[in-house]
Every structure is written in C-alpha cells, then in structure tokens.
C-alpha cells in the first residue's frame, strides 16, 4: 500500500499527549519526541536498520537480549526479543488507536530504540507525527478507528514488526510462526496492560485489529480475568512459545503455551488478587 501521509506535531503538543498516555496507562507507552542529544546518540538504534539480517544495529539489539536474558541460543533470544519489542516499541500506537483512533507514526524510519539488558529501555519518534487523527471527526470514535486501521497496520505490522520478524528469522533461523506469535503477543499486551480499561471493550478492539489478519489472530487468545475488586482485566494466552524458560531465569512466561490454559488463567487471577 502507499505510505499514509503523516501530520507533524509541534514537540510540546506531542509531548503533552504522549506523557498523558504513559501517565494514565503505564511506562510501556512512554515515547520521547525528537532526536537524542549528541551525547546520547550512540545509545540509540534506527529501527529501519533492524530490518535486515547482518546489520550492526540488529546484531547489537540481538546480542543485548541474548546476553541480558542469559539464553543459551540466539534462536531463543530472537523469540524473546520480538515479543518484548512488539510490546514496547509500537505499544503507544496500538493503544491510542484502540482508545480514540489516533495512530502515531511509528514506522521504522521515524523510530529510534535504545536496547536494554532485557528488552527496550527507550523509544523515540524522530519527528512527532500522526498517521491518523480523530480530531477531524469528534464524537465518532468507532468510525475513526475503522478509518485508521490500515494506517495502524502499516505503521505497526507491515512496515515494522513483520519485517523485523523476517530479519530475525533469517539471522537466527527462529521459526516464522513463533516469531509472529511474539508479534501477536506484544500487540495484544499493548491492549491488555492498562488496568483501568474495560476488558470487553479491549477484547473487541483486539478482534477489530486482527479481523483482516486471521493467521495472526490464531496465534493466541485474549481472556477476561476477574480481579479482587470484581473488575475484569484482559490477558492474552499464547499458542506459540518464546522459549523464555531456556533463559537464565529458567521460568515460563505467564502466557506460556506449555502451561495449561486453566492454570494460566488461575495464575493471572492470583496476580490480580482474586479470591
């Protein structure tokens, strides 16, 4: 598809909106706007340089995950990396779309990432911009979401996470289905993480997000889990494995497909303080 046009925002407007999103829903949605100061530039990797095997940037990101997680193989590190990357780097675009149809320009040419010991320590938009903005149609959130879905898919999946999965597949021979499972898990986590949003509404947004992508939808299942207060929280059950149990922590992730479905739901409920 043709690249959707981006509408650049002044830095103050963007920072206000992005800070508000992170303050309301959690640190995973925190984005910085603009290029880093020269003293920090070397710590950041251009996301568009991560989309081909063998680039120094992809090797650096993969090595950081491999060493930080203590995985025995780069294959396993790639599977963990894609899930934590998808659950952090593009999370703000997914959640804002679900809330009101706003889509941040998180296409790889506009993104810088800072590797952490396990995952991503920071995300920047080089130019703070929107690919879809509901301001043009106030009071019509559902219509805005539908209109914005192609732009969201382009920014998050088609130009970014799916090419990254392909690059990791070619670099490490990790299976594409497992890597795509990490993409699905990360995107679903962007919807599951906010504790104060209605689980049924978020599940409906996930169904809307994956409706044109049945192969992605089949890689996991969102479920509503009841917490101690009676509020229903959305959680995601994977159907592919990220091999995190082979890391230095030697534990299964909470969503691990090797754990029976009912046991995962009970564990999620216990974490929420359910009785």
C-alpha positions as CSV (number, residue, x, y, z in Angstrom):
1,X,0.0,0.0,0.0
2,X,1.1,3.6,-0.4
3,X,2.6,5.1,2.6
4,X,0.0,7.1,4.6
5,X,0.8,10.8,5.0
6,X,2.0,11.9,8.4
7,X,0.9,15.1,10.1
8,X,3.8,16.5,12.1
9,X,3.0,18.0,15.5
10,X,4.9,20.6,17.4
11,X,7.1,19.0,20.1
12,X,5.1,20.4,23.1
13,X,1.8,19.1,21.7
14,X,3.2,15.7,21.1
15,X,5.0,15.5,24.5
16,X,1.8,16.5,26.3
17,X,-0.2,13.8,24.5
18,X,2.4,11.1,24.9
19,X,3.1,11.9,28.6
20,X,-0.6,11.8,29.3
21,X,-0.9,8.3,27.7
22,X,2.0,7.0,29.7
23,X,0.9,8.6,32.9
24,X,-2.6,7.1,32.6
25,X,-1.7,3.7,31.4
26,X,1.9,2.8,32.2
27,X,5.5,3.1,31.3
28,X,5.4,0.8,28.3
29,X,3.6,3.6,26.4
30,X,6.2,6.2,27.1
31,X,7.7,7.8,23.9
32,X,10.2,10.6,23.6
33,X,9.9,13.1,20.7
34,X,12.8,14.3,18.6
35,X,16.4,13.3,18.1
36,X,18.5,12.5,21.1
37,X,21.2,14.9,22.3
38,X,24.6,14.3,20.7
39,X,26.0,13.0,23.9
40,X,23.4,10.1,23.8
41,X,23.2,9.5,20.1
42,X,25.4,6.4,20.2
43,X,23.0,4.6,22.6
44,X,20.1,4.7,20.1
45,X,19.5,2.5,17.1
46,X,17.5,3.5,14.0
47,X,14.6,1.0,13.7
48,X,14.9,0.9,9.9
49,X,18.4,-0.5,10.3
50,X,17.0,-3.5,12.2
51,X,15.1,-4.9,9.3
52,X,17.9,-6.8,7.5
53,X,20.0,-9.6,8.9
54,X,23.6,-8.9,9.5
55,X,23.4,-5.1,10.1
56,X,25.4,-3.9,13.1
57,X,22.3,-2.5,14.6
58,X,20.3,-5.8,14.5
59,X,23.3,-7.7,15.8
60,X,23.7,-5.2,18.7
61,X,20.0,-5.5,19.6
62,X,20.0,-9.2,19.4
63,X,23.3,-9.5,21.4
64,X,21.8,-7.3,24.1
65,X,18.8,-9.6,24.5
66,X,21.0,-12.7,24.2
67,X,23.4,-11.6,27.0
68,X,20.8,-9.9,29.2
69,X,18.4,-12.8,29.3
70,X,21.0,-15.4,29.5
71,X,19.5,-17.5,26.7
72,X,21.6,-20.5,25.6
73,X,20.9,-19.8,21.9
74,X,20.4,-16.8,19.6
75,X,17.3,-18.6,18.3
76,X,15.7,-18.3,21.7
77,X,16.9,-14.8,22.2
78,X,15.2,-13.8,18.9
79,X,11.9,-15.2,20.0
80,X,12.0,-13.3,23.3
81,X,13.2,-10.2,21.7
82,X,10.4,-9.9,19.1
83,X,7.8,-10.2,21.9
84,X,9.3,-7.6,24.2
85,X,10.0,-5.3,21.2
86,X,6.4,-5.5,20.0
87,X,5.1,-5.0,23.5
88,X,7.1,-1.8,23.9
89,X,8.1,0.0,20.7
90,X,4.8,0.1,19.0
91,X,2.5,-0.1,22.0
92,X,1.5,3.6,22.1
93,X,0.2,3.4,18.5
94,X,-1.9,0.3,19.3
95,X,-3.4,1.6,22.5
96,X,-4.1,5.1,21.2
97,X,-5.8,3.6,18.2
98,X,-8.0,1.4,20.5
99,X,-8.9,4.4,22.6
100,X,-9.8,7.0,20.0
101,X,-8.4,6.2,16.5
102,X,-5.2,8.2,16.9
103,X,-2.2,6.5,15.2
104,X,1.3,7.7,16.0
105,X,3.9,7.5,13.2
106,X,5.9,4.6,14.5
107,X,7.1,3.4,11.1
108,X,10.7,2.3,11.4
109,X,12.2,5.2,9.5
110,X,10.8,7.5,12.2
111,X,11.8,5.4,15.3
112,X,14.9,5.1,17.4
113,X,15.2,2.4,20.1
114,X,17.6,2.1,23.0
115,X,18.4,-1.5,23.9
116,X,18.2,-2.7,27.5
117,X,19.5,-5.7,29.3
118,X,16.2,-7.5,28.6
119,X,14.0,-5.6,26.2
120,X,13.9,-1.9,25.2
121,X,14.9,0.9,27.5
122,X,13.6,3.8,25.4
123,X,11.7,4.7,22.2
124,X,11.8,7.9,20.3
125,X,9.9,9.3,17.4
126,X,12.3,11.3,15.3
127,X,9.5,13.6,14.1
128,X,6.5,13.6,16.4
129,X,3.6,12.9,13.9
130,X,0.3,11.2,13.5
131,X,-0.8,9.0,10.6
132,X,-4.4,9.2,11.7
133,X,-6.1,11.8,14.0
134,X,-9.7,11.6,15.2
135,X,-9.8,15.4,15.8
136,X,-11.3,15.7,12.3
137,X,-14.3,13.6,13.3
138,X,-15.0,14.3,17.0
139,X,-17.6,12.1,18.7
140,X,-17.2,9.3,16.2
141,X,-14.5,7.1,17.8
142,X,-15.7,3.8,16.2
143,X,-15.7,5.4,12.7
144,X,-12.3,6.9,13.4
145,X,-10.8,3.5,14.5
146,X,-12.1,1.8,11.3
147,X,-10.7,4.5,9.1
148,X,-7.4,4.5,10.9
149,X,-6.9,0.7,10.9
150,X,-5.0,0.5,7.6
151,X,-2.6,3.2,8.8
152,X,-2.1,1.3,12.1
153,X,-1.4,-2.0,10.3
154,X,1.1,-0.2,8.0
155,X,3.0,1.5,10.9
156,X,3.0,-1.3,13.4
157,X,2.9,-4.6,11.3
158,X,3.5,-4.2,7.6
159,X,6.5,-1.9,7.7
160,X,7.8,-2.6,11.1
161,X,7.2,-5.8,13.2
162,X,6.7,-8.3,10.4
163,X,9.8,-7.3,8.6
164,X,11.7,-7.4,11.9
165,X,10.4,-10.9,12.4
166,X,11.6,-11.9,8.9
167,X,15.1,-10.4,9.7
168,X,15.3,-12.3,12.9
169,X,14.2,-15.5,11.1
170,X,17.0,-15.1,8.6
171,X,19.6,-14.1,11.2
172,X,18.9,-16.9,13.7
173,X,16.6,-19.5,11.9
174,X,14.0,-18.9,14.5
175,X,10.6,-20.1,13.2
176,X,8.5,-17.5,11.5
177,X,5.3,-18.8,13.1
178,X,6.9,-18.5,16.6
179,X,8.2,-15.0,15.7
180,X,4.8,-14.0,14.5
181,X,3.4,-15.3,17.8
182,X,5.7,-12.9,19.5
183,X,4.4,-10.1,17.4
184,X,0.8,-11.0,18.2
185,X,1.7,-11.3,21.9
186,X,3.3,-7.9,22.0
187,X,0.5,-6.2,20.2
188,X,-2.1,-7.9,22.4
189,X,-0.1,-6.9,25.5
190,X,-0.4,-3.2,24.4
191,X,-4.2,-3.7,24.9
192,X,-4.1,-5.9,27.9
193,X,-1.7,-3.8,30.1
194,X,-4.0,-0.8,31.0
195,X,-5.6,-1.8,34.4
196,X,-8.5,0.6,34.3
197,X,-10.0,-0.1,30.9
198,X,-12.9,-2.4,30.2
199,X,-11.8,-5.9,29.3
200,X,-14.7,-6.5,26.9
201,X,-14.1,-3.3,25.0
202,X,-10.4,-4.1,24.7
203,X,-11.2,-7.6,23.5
204,X,-13.5,-6.1,20.9
205,X,-10.6,-3.8,19.8
206,X,-8.3,-6.8,19.5
207,X,-10.9,-8.6,17.3
208,X,-11.1,-5.5,15.2
209,X,-7.3,-5.2,14.9
210,X,-6.9,-8.9,13.9
211,X,-10.0,-9.3,11.7
212,X,-8.1,-8.7,8.4
213,X,-5.3,-10.9,9.8
214,X,-6.8,-14.3,10.6
215,X,-3.3,-16.0,10.7
216,X,-2.2,-13.6,13.4
217,X,-5.5,-14.0,15.3
218,X,-5.0,-17.7,15.5
219,X,-1.7,-17.3,17.4
220,X,-3.3,-16.6,20.8
221,X,-6.5,-15.8,22.7
222,X,-7.5,-12.8,24.8
223,X,-9.3,-13.7,28.0
224,X,-11.1,-11.7,30.7
225,X,-9.8,-12.4,34.2
226,X,-11.6,-11.2,37.3
227,X,-9.6,-9.4,40.0
228,X,-10.2,-9.0,43.7
229,X,-12.4,-5.8,43.1
230,X,-14.6,-7.7,40.6
231,X,-13.1,-5.7,37.7
232,X,-12.4,-7.8,34.6
233,X,-8.9,-7.5,33.2
234,X,-7.9,-8.6,29.7
235,X,-5.0,-11.0,29.5
236,X,-3.5,-12.9,26.5
237,X,-2.8,-16.6,26.2
238,X,-0.2,-17.5,23.7
239,X,-0.3,-20.5,21.3
240,X,3.4,-20.3,20.4
241,X,6.4,-20.4,22.7
242,X,9.0,-17.7,23.2
243,X,11.4,-20.2,24.8
244,X,11.9,-17.9,27.8
245,X,12.1,-20.9,30.0
246,X,15.6,-21.5,28.4
247,X,16.8,-18.1,29.7
248,X,18.9,-17.7,32.9
249,X,15.7,-17.2,34.9
250,X,14.6,-20.8,33.9
251,X,10.9,-19.9,34.2
252,X,8.0,-20.0,31.8
253,X,6.4,-16.6,30.9
254,X,2.9,-16.0,32.4
255,X,1.3,-16.6,29.0
256,X,3.4,-19.7,28.1
257,X,1.6,-22.2,25.8
258,X,3.3,-25.0,27.6
259,X,1.2,-24.3,30.7
260,X,-2.4,-25.5,30.6
261,X,-5.0,-22.8,29.8
262,X,-6.9,-23.1,33.0
263,X,-3.7,-22.9,35.0
264,X,-2.6,-19.7,33.2
265,X,-6.0,-18.1,33.9
266,X,-5.8,-19.0,37.6
267,X,-2.3,-17.6,37.8
268,X,-3.3,-14.3,36.2
269,X,-6.2,-14.1,38.7
270,X,-3.9,-14.7,41.6
271,X,-1.7,-11.9,40.4
272,X,-4.7,-9.6,40.4
273,X,-5.5,-10.6,44.0
274,X,-8.6,-12.6,43.0
275,X,-10.2,-14.8,45.7
